[in-house]
Amino acid sequence: MSESLEIRRKRLLMRSMRRGIREMDLMLGSYAGRVVPLMTERELDAYEDLLAENDRDLYQWAMCPAEAPPRFRRLIEEISNTFREHVTCF
């Protein structure tokens, strides 16, 4: 039995808010709260793939989106744009 779209969205929202690194909890939780309810199934697939990545990698990519792998770059840029004034690439 496959999960409903509503249940999937709720699960991804929870995964976004409970990452383990507080900065990622805040960044992804805020982003997901705004966009996950509006995402298509294809967009949810891409976001779920992103959530499977290591928190340390996600944090590095969020701090400098140009370093993110090409398949995640658009999502990372959207997430980073939410916090643009706090993001600095070194």
C-alpha positions in Angstrom: 0.0 0.0 0.0 1.5 3.4 -1.0 1.2 6.4 1.2 -1.1 9.2 0.3 0.3 12.5 -0.9 -0.9 14.2 2.3 0.9 11.7 4.5 4.1 11.9 2.4 4.1 15.7 2.7 3.7 15.5 6.5 6.5 13.0 6.7 8.9 15.2 4.7 7.9 18.2 6.8 8.8 16.2 9.9 12.1 15.0 8.4 13.0 18.6 7.5 12.4 19.8 11.1 14.2 16.9 12.9 17.6 16.7 11.1 20.0 16.6 14.0 22.0 19.7 13.3 20.0 22.7 14.7 20.9 25.0 11.8 19.6 22.5 9.3 16.4 21.9 11.4 15.7 25.7 11.2 16.7 26.2 7.6 15.0 23.1 6.1 12.0 23.3 8.5 11.3 26.9 7.4 11.8 26.1 3.8 9.7 22.9 3.8 6.9 24.6 5.7 6.5 27.1 2.9 7.0 24.9 -0.2 6.3 21.2 0.6 2.5 21.7 0.7 2.7 23.1 -2.9 5.2 20.6 -4.4 4.3 18.2 -7.1 5.1 14.5 -6.7 8.2 14.9 -8.9 9.4 17.9 -6.8 8.7 15.8 -3.6 10.9 13.0 -5.1 13.8 15.5 -5.6 13.4 17.0 -2.1 13.2 13.5 -0.5 16.5 12.7 -2.3 18.0 15.8 -0.9 16.9 14.9 2.6 18.7 11.6 2.3 22.0 13.5 2.2 24.3 14.0 5.2 23.6 17.0 7.3 27.2 18.2 7.2 27.1 18.2 3.4 23.7 20.0 3.3 25.0 22.6 5.6 28.1 23.2 3.5 26.0 23.4 0.3 23.6 25.8 1.9 26.5 28.1 2.9 27.8 28.0 -0.7 25.2 26.7 -3.2 27.7 26.8 -6.1 29.4 23.8 -4.5 26.3 21.6 -4.4 26.0 18.7 -6.8 24.2 19.8 -10.0 21.2 17.5 -9.2 20.6 19.4 -6.0 21.8 22.9 -6.9 18.3 24.4 -7.7 16.8 23.2 -4.4 19.9 24.3 -2.4 19.7 27.7 -4.0 16.0 28.1 -3.1 16.8 27.1 0.5 19.8 29.4 0.7 17.9 32.3 -0.8 15.6 32.2 2.2 18.6 33.0 4.4 20.7 35.0 1.8 21.7 37.8 4.2 23.3 35.2 6.5 25.0 33.1 3.9 28.7 33.8 3.0 30.8 31.7 0.7 34.4 31.4 1.8 
